[in-house]
Amino acid sequence: MVLIIAHRGYNAIHPENTMLSFQAAIDAGATGIELDVHLSSDGEVVVMHDCKVDRTTNGSGTIRQLSYHDYIEKLDAGRGERVPLLGEVMDICKKHDIFLNIEVKATGLVEAILNLVGDRGDRNRTMISSFNHGILRSFNELGNLSWLAALVPTSPGAFIRNVFTRLFGSKQDNMMRKAIDAGANAINPFFGTCTKSFFHECKDHGLEVFPWTVDQTRRADRLVTWGASGIITNDPGKMIRNFGSSH
């Protein structure tokens, strides 16, 4: 079964990373949710993509310098929605048996996230994804989560080739070995970097592949044919309608 993972919830029609967006994704039939987290000044694991609240709320400031309970919780994250905490999203994921993909951008969150997974989450249905192999290594050493995914940088062309070379060396094989050394058992690549041979190499290394962010059904069909274990999308409803019950 291919997982349909809602990128920041049902981001195509609802404010991203809000409980409204997450619940709408579940109601539409999504089998997974992807979100991003940061640590507030009062130690709460806050669900938000950016390190600042400016873009998605009516507030301003850097999350790590703001109190969740004194400030962030009171902000409007769109349509009257407030900024949720990771534990709240874990609760609805556990209730509905939803796969949860947590992208971690900054260090200092490992212990807090693992505590939440232990108290309110499901270790077998939680993925930690990151561009930072050091973060993945920390989760691998301190936790016993079933899923750790190395994120692969975004756009194709000269920029992406330079990034690949700088981070992983000149070959995909080297990139995959570095991900495995960090404890990863999955690769989450930008869809534009995916080729059929890339999927074959991932399979040879025992790595599952979850491409992002895929909103065109024809592209999703091709990626699944190549062997994608899941599709990360802004429009889970469209993907569910496309694949139907057979997936």
Buried (B, 14 or more C-beta within 10 A) or exposed (E): EBBBBBBBBBBBBBBBBBBBBBBBBBEBBBBBBBBBBBBBBEEBBBBBBBBBBEEBBEBEBBBBEBBBEEBBBEBBBBEEBBBBBBBBBBEBBBEBEBBBBBBBBBEEBBEBBBBBBEEBBBEEBBBBBBBBBEBBBBBBEEBEBEBBBBBBBBEEEEEBEEBBEEBBEEEBEBBBBBBBEBBBBBBBBBBEBBEEEBBEBBEEBEBBBBBBBBBBBEBBBBBBEBBBBBBBBBBBBBBBEBBEEEB
